[in-house]
Amino acid sequence: MLHLVVLLWLAGQASGLSAELLRLEASVDAMGSTYSVVVYGKDRDQMESAVEGAFEEVRRLDRMLSNYRRDSELSEVNRFAAERPVKVTPELFRLLWACVEYSRRSAGAFDISVGPLMKVWGFYKGSGRLPRKQEVASALEKVGYRNILLDSESRTVRFAQAGVELDPGGIGKGYAVDRMVEVLKENGIASALVSAGGSSIYALGAPGAESRGWQVKIRDPKDGRKTVEELYLKDESLATSGSYEKSFVAEGKVYSHIMDPRSGYPAAGRLSVSVIAGKALDSEAWSKPFFILGREWAAKHKPSDIRVFLCEDKAETACAWLQ
């Protein structure tokens, strides 16, 4: 459902522009998150049509990627791929192929097959629970990107064993944001900020007369009322993975939803990791391995075209850009 549409006239004289600009803000709930769009332009009808097109795109992706919808394409893969090769659309095949590549490049720290672990830790449709060690060990046996067998000739997906389950939580929002931006571009929009739950953002162009781009803030992971960094984004994305997003406390210890698929336990040591990249898919995917593996690994292995901002879990919040 569309939450809000607000149109504001910005006077050209006040903003330094030669003509008046419209600002449109709207949001919609889909894929388990709230997707928000801010658009600048001069044609109200064009802007409204473009934003509605972007929202329809994220609804379409919900029908493809949701692991909560039994009729989604991803759910069909989860149900049948252990029994037989499942033919999928070219779009889903490309996305799964990209996920496997992220896994290979991150030494398995990113893994879309983390579904069994998310369930046993109570993060699937829940806020978390402390499982028994045997539960974790049993779930971990079914996790591993090498269990995902992709055949490019037949465009099929097959699981190497029963019980494997794909979870789009670490990639879905970033992919949706990228697709929404493409729809906006196709509809003539040159200035927009697209956000998925505030954790995956893409800044298209610049807002009004602000040539530096869109101003965004990285929150203090220990205090959401504070900011640890401010920056401008222009034709690039920012994704943040933080232990504050979803966690629970058990036996005096905080457990985050950011799962280390190699150990079977939530990752520790970092409070948040923010990644800037050309695409939201890249920024969201890479934020998880950097969170799990830490500063030294990120410094050695990060792609040259991305930037990383880490907040370490220390007595005092230590946040800094990766050099």
N, C-alpha and C positions, 0 to 999 in steps of 0.2 A: 504494500500500500504506500502511495506517495504521501510523505509526511508534511511537506511544507514547500511552498513556492513563494518567494518574495522578490518583487521587482522594485528596484530603486533607481531613480534618475540621478545621474552624476552630472553636475553642471560643467560644461566644457571650460568655462572661464576659471572655475575654482580648481579644476584638475590639470589645467594647462593643455587640454586637448582642443582640437579644432571643432569637434562635434560632441554632442552628448552621448554618453555611454549608458547602457543598461547593465545592471548587475542582477543576476538570477541565482538564487540559492534553492536547492531542493535535496531531499533525501528519501531513500527507500530501504526497507528491510528485505534482505535476500541472503541466501547462503550462510545463514546464522550470524549475520553481521549487518550493520547499518552503513549503506553506501551514500556518501554525500558529494554533491557537485556544486561548485561555484563557477559561474560563467559570466564573462563580460562580452558585450557585443552591441550592435546598433539595431538589430531586427528582432523584435520580441517574438514573433511567430517562429522565426528560424531557431532562436535559442530554445524556446519551449519544445519544439519538435526534436531538436538535437538531444536535449536532456532526456526526454521521454524515450528516444531511441536507445540512449545509453542504458537507461533503466531496464528496457526490454531485453537488452543484451545480457545484463547480469541475471535476469530471470531465466533466460535461455540457458545460461551456464549452470544455474542452480539445477535445472532439469537434466543437465549432462553430468555434473560433478558431485552432487550432493550424496553423501553416504547415509543421510537420514531419509531419503526418498527411495522407496523400494523400486520405483519405476525409472530411476535415473540410469544412464548408461554405465556409470561407474559401479552402481550397485549390481547391475547385471554381471559385470566383470567379477566382482567379489563373490557372487553366488556360484558362477559356473566355471571360472578359469582353472580351478583345480581339477575339474572333470574333463575339460576339453578346451581346445583353442577357441577363444571368443573373438569374432571379427568386430572391430570397432571403427568409428568414423575416422577419417584422416586427421581431424582436429585432436581428438582424444589420443590417437596414436602418437602424434607429434609431441603432445604434452607429456605423455608417459615416457617417451624416449628422452625428453629433456630431463625428467626427474631422475632417470637412471644415470644420465651423464652427471648431474649434480652429485649423486651418490658416489660415483667413481672418483670424481675430482675432490670430494671431501672426505675420502677414506671411510665412507659409510656413515658419517655423522649426520648427513641429510638422508632420510630414507622414507619414502612415501608408504612403505609397507609396515609402518609403525602401528597400524590399527589395533592388533591384539594387545599391545602394551598400553595404548590409550584406554582401552576398555578395562583391563585388569587394574589400572590405576584410578579408574572411576572418572576419567576426563571425557569420556564419550557420553554426552547428554547429562553430565554431572560435574560437580565441583571438586572431585577428587576423594580418594580413600587410600589408606595404607594397606597394600596387599601383603600376603605371606610370601616368604622367599620362594617357596615352591610354585606359587602362582606366577611369579615373575619369571622363573626359570622355564616354566611350561610355555608362557606367552613368547618368551625370547626365542624359543626353538622355531617359531613360525615367522620370525622377523628377519629381513635381509633382502636387499635389493637384487641379489643374485637369484632369488626365487621368482623374479619377474622375467619371463621369457618372451621377448618381443620378436616377431617375425615380420620384417619389413616387406617381404614379397607378398605374403597373404594378408598383411595388416591385421595380425591377430595377437592376442595376449594370452599367455598360458602361465599358470603357477606351477612351480616345481614340486609343491607339496600341498596337502590339504591344510586349511586353517589360515592361510595367508590372507591378509585383508589390507587393501589400500585405504589410506586416510588422506584426504586432500587438504587437511588443516594447515599444512606448512607451505602450501603453494597456491591454493585456490583464490585467495583474496588478491594476490599479486597479479595472477593471470587475468582475473576479472577486471581489475583496474586498468591494465594494459588494453584490454578489449574495449572498455568503455571509452578510453581516450581515442582509440581508433575510430569509433563510431562518431564521436564529437568532431574529429578532424574531417571525416567524410561528409559531415553536415555543415562544414564551413566555419567551425569554431576554432579560433586561434588563441584564445585566452581562457584557461579553465584550471581549476584545482579539483582533483578527484581523490576522495579518501575512502578507505574501507576500514571502518572501526577506529580510525585515527592511527592505526599501526602500519598501514600501507598507503602511500600517497604518491600521486604523480602531479607535477606542476607543468602545465602546458603554456608556453609563452610567458607573458607577464601581465599583471593586473593593471589596467589603466595606464597612468603615466609612470608607474614604477618600473623602470627599465631593468633593474637588477633581478626581477623575477618575483616569485611569491615568497613572502616571509613565513617560515615555519619554525616551530620551537620543539626542542627535545626536552621532555620532562625529566625532572629529578626522579629516579626510580624509587627513592625512599620517601618522597613527598610530592604528590601529584600537583600541589599548589605552586611548586617552584619549577624553574627552568634551569637546565645545566648548559644549554647551548641554543643560540639563535642563528639562523642562516637563511640564505635566499636560494630557492630552487628555480631553475628555468629549463624546461624541456628535459627533465630528469626526475627520478623517483627517489623516495626515502622510505625504508621499511625499518621498523623497530621490533625486536623481540625482547621482551622483558619478563622477569620473574614475577612482577607485580600483576601481570595480565590475568592470570588464573593460577591460584595456588591454595594449599591448605596446610594446616599445622597439625602434626601428629608426634606425640612423644617429645615435645619441645623443639621439633625441627620443622623448617618450612620446606615443602615440596612443591616445585614449580611444574607447570604443564609442559615445559620444554624438555622433551624426552631424549635421552641419549640412547639411540637404537642399538648401540654396541654393548652397553652394560645392562640395559633394561631398567635403568633408574633415571629419575629426573636429573638434569645437568645442574651442577653447582659451580660456584666460583665467580660468575658474572651476575650483575644485576640487570643490565640491559646492553644490547648491541644494536646500533643503528648503521644501516648501510645505504649509501647513495650510489645509484647505478642508472644507466640509460633506460632500463626497463624495470617495471615493478616486479616482474617475474624473477629477475636476477637479484634485486635487492632483498626480496622476501626469502628466496631460497638460500642465499648466502648468509643471512643473519643467523640462521640456526646453527650451522657448523662453527661459525665464529663464536657464538655464545657457548657452545659445547666444548670446543677445542682451545679457545682462549687466544690471548694476544700474540704469543710467540708463533703459534701455528698460523694464525691469520697473516702475520707479517711475512712469513715465508711463502704462503700459498695463495694469497688473495689475487684475483685478476687485476691487472695493471690499471684497468679503466674504472675501478670503483674506489670509493672512500669509506672508511670504517671509523666509527666513534664508539668506544667501549667504556662502560662503567663497571669497575671491579667491585667485588664484594669484600670491602675492607672496613675497618673501624670508622673511617670517614670516607664518604663516597669519592672515589678516585675516577674521574671521567676525563678522557683525552682522546684526541684523534690519533689514529694509528699512523705512524710516520713511514 
